[in-house]
Every structure is written in C-alpha cells, then in structure tokens.
Amino acid sequence: MPTRAPAAPPPARTARELREAAAATHRRSRTDSDVNPLREGLRLERVPDPCAFVLFGATGDLAHRKVIPAIYQLWRTNLLPAEFSLVAVARRPYTNESFAAEVRASVEKYSRVQPIDEGAWAELAKRIVYQQLDFADDAAFDRLSTRLDELDKGCGTAGNRLFYLATQPSQVTEIVRQMGRAGLDHEMRGGGWRRVIVEKPFGRDYDSARLLNHEVNKVFRESQVYRIDHYLGKETVRNLLVFRFGNGIFEPVWNRSYIDHVQITMAESIGVEGRGAFYEETGATRDILQNHLLQLMTLVAMEPPSSFQADALRDQKLAVLRAVCTPTAEEIRREIVRGQYGPGWVAGEPADGYRQEPEVDPESETETYVAGRFTIDDWRWSGVPFYLRAGKRMPKRATEIAIQFKEVPLRLFRDSAGDPAPNVLAMRIQPDEGIMLRFAAKVPGLGLDVRTVNMDFAYDSSFVVDSPDAYETLILDALLGDASLFTRADEVEAAWSIVTPIINSWAEVPAPHFPDYAAGSWGPEGADHLIERDGRRWRRI
Ligand code: BG6
C-alpha cells in the first residue's frame, strides 16, 4: 500500500479547507482493494472530518483487543482522515513511542487482517500521542485540553474530538464531570464537534442508569452521546434491518397471524476468560440480557421506521421496549430461569466450573446463564412469546434468531411419511453468518412422502468480501456523526425497567442450587421446562 503524505497542514487553514484536504489525501491514497469490482454497489464510503480520537482507558483490555485494532483497520483501509490523532489516555507512565510499541503488539495479536501493513502502521504510529492522566486530577484534565488544542494546530485536527470511555463503568461519572469542568465538551462555533462514546454496562439497574444518564447529560447534550452495544454493529444484525425492510415479501407475514413464537439464542463456549471480578458484579442478565438480547429483540419486533435517521430508528426500538410486559413476581418465578455452570467438558477439553475461575467467590451465586419468556403487548405481537436465552460454557458459540411460523391450518399430509414441521426462518448472527428457511418438500418418487428441507444463504459464499468488525463499524459511524446504531438514554432506561424487577426479585429469594449445568451442556433443566410447558422446544443449534 502506498505511504500516506505526512499530516502537516498550516495552522491558518479553515476547518472546511482541512476537510477538503483530507478527502483529497484519501482519494489519492486509495488502493486496489478499494476499487475491487466485487465491492461495487456495496457501502458508499465517506471519510470523517479531521479529528482527534481520545481514548480513555487506553491501557485496558478493551482498548487493546478491540478499539485500537479497529482504529488500525480503519486507517489501513483509508477510512480515517489524514489529519487524525489517536490520543491515548491512562494512568500509567508511557512516552508516545513506548505506548505505540506496546499497542503494535496488540494489533499484531488481535487485528483481523494479518500481517500488519508496515507502511500504514508507520503512518498511524506517528499520530499516536500518549497523555498520562489520573481521573481525580483537575490539572491533568486541563493539560489534556491544552494538548488537544496544540494538536488542532500542529496536526490539523480542527477542534473535532471523539472521546471514547473504555474505562471501568464506575469511572464514567467522574471522567465526564472532569471533562465538563475542563470545557472538553464545548463545541466551537463554525466547526469543532465533540462526541463521547460510553461503553456498556450503562448502569447496574434502572435507578443507577437514570442517574448516570443525568450525570452524562449535565455535561453533554444527548446528541453528543453514543452509548455502544457492539451487537448493533455486527454485519448480520444490520442485515436484519435490510432483510425486514428491504424485501417486500416478509413484512406481511411478520406478525401474530403467522408467527407462532421467536427464539433468540446467544450461546458462548467460553467461560469468563479472566474477567471473574467483573462478572461477579454483572452476571448474564446484566451482561447480555439487558443489552444484546433485548436489542436483538427490538430489531425483530419494531415497526418500520420512517427513515434510518438515528431518532426515527430509535423511536421504534423504544416503542418495543416500552411494550414489553414487565414480569410480575410470579412470572419471574415461572418464566425466567438462571443457571451457573459447574465443571465439564467443552470441545473435548476439560473446563473448570464458574466457582473455580480466578477472582470468583467459591460460593458465588452469580448466574452464567439466563433464559426467559417475554411478551410484547402491541397489535403486531400480542400473544407471541419471545424466548430469549444466553449462557457461557455452552457446547458451542452460536448466536441465532429463529422465527417459528404457525402450523398450516389443515394437516393434509398427516398420513404420509414425514409430516412436515412448521416453517422456520433462522438468522445466524455468528458464526457461519447467514439465513436459513425451513420448508416442506416432496420426496422424489411415486408416493407422496414429505420431508422438511432447508434453503440456505451463507454470507461468506455470497459476498467475497470480509465483514468489518462491529467496533470498526461503530467507531466510523460515531466519527461520521451517525448515532443510529447507538442506544439512546430512554432506550437504555426502558431496557433496565424490564430487567430490574428480575434482578430485584432474585435478590430476595435464595439462589437455585448452583452449579446446575455442566460446562459443555445447553444449560439448566429449568430452561427446558420453561419452553416445554408451552408445548414448544428450544431449537437444536
Ligand atoms: C460482551 C460481554 O458484551 O459480549 C461478554 O461482556 C461476551 O461477556 C461478549 O463474551 C460476546 O461478544 P461476541 O461479539 O464475542 O459475541
């Protein structure tokens, strides 16, 4: 790949001139892969404004595994402007060079495209700036503010700043308060936007999420706040919107008249991966159900938005969350199941139980599995159960949305061999991304035997391009000012209002006898009873 021109625009240029220069640099440095004919008709790429990307928690796990590799990938594919700075902020002492060397190792380890493009890396490394900062230190925030102003002049970042809070959730309020005190939120007249990305979990329950929203909105306007749920950036999740609203034939049957029920599964084969202390505070309900699973449910259940503008989309998602029936204490007892894995075998390897994981209480009552039956009280979905389940240490990694249609009204083929099963539309979010439709077909021959067959669309064989990582998509969207794939304050609160009664109700009763499922199994028996009581079964994935 050709090396980019070094970024050194003269300070006197206006923001508009700088943007035009960035676009010109971008056009000049396009590579063969950018004009790949297979990409014709796919995403129209835009380059963000010149800007500084300010990463709080830059020495942490999330920054090294996800955020910095995503930045590198965006840079490598010319999706960032030439006038760009990655300002890494954390407590530990580093120089710009020593920090760049350390993150290079992470990029080598976690980047989805290998080997590292030396030319692109050298150019990105020149734009990495390290700023040591203690979150409680007022003067350090003032120094950060001065440094960002200097970068605007020296690197042409034009006063545009995207702050990414990849820190412990408990530090968010303090950082945001300090940013407000140091004026880091102030947008400048005639250019110079300020945006902030906040990582999940956003609060621990309804009250803490409301308080956090209040604190964040004291400093930033809601339109400046980008709450990230990385599931919304996944290619197949975004495809769900295209599938539903870009095709004419599915929407007429997407309702209670045709759909029997919906199953959403997020199974992980991994355990807590060294994050025992975090997980002890979180559990599957806060970690997955409150955000990833409920977000997937909103995309399945929402009404068509009038456009894909952020608020049009989020208004419809919010309407779904508000229509979800809050479970009563009795419903929680009968319809929401929690579990915890004990020792077992996953993919032929022995696996410890959750209580044996580092930093986990040997008597822990934290759930590593949750399943529930939810209903949406609206015209489209009344009476259609949504079964949601998520668990760690399942037999395999699989995230899937399955729409199970009703049986045919008259079973004409009941006497033939192989009475057909109801239609299922399964959307595989990961891995083996794709969509499968199950329907009945006649077995070739003189008789009238019927068999269920699958029609399968697989992403990798249909498009010969790699999908971006969710963090690449979401960071680029935030840089472009598109908040449609980020959750709004009211959405987060509505999701907590569904989950909080569950957590509170569990706190009042003794936990089930944990551990109650073996690592490498599909979860506790109670989860099977939950769905079997309704005469249905979990799909075998
Ligand atoms: C995170 C959770 O949000 O999502 C993790 O905190 C989980 O516990 C992860 O492992 C799963 O993400 P993915 O993209 O690997 O499905």
Residues whose N, C-alpha, C, O or C-beta is under 5 A from the ligand:
A	BS01	BG6	D287
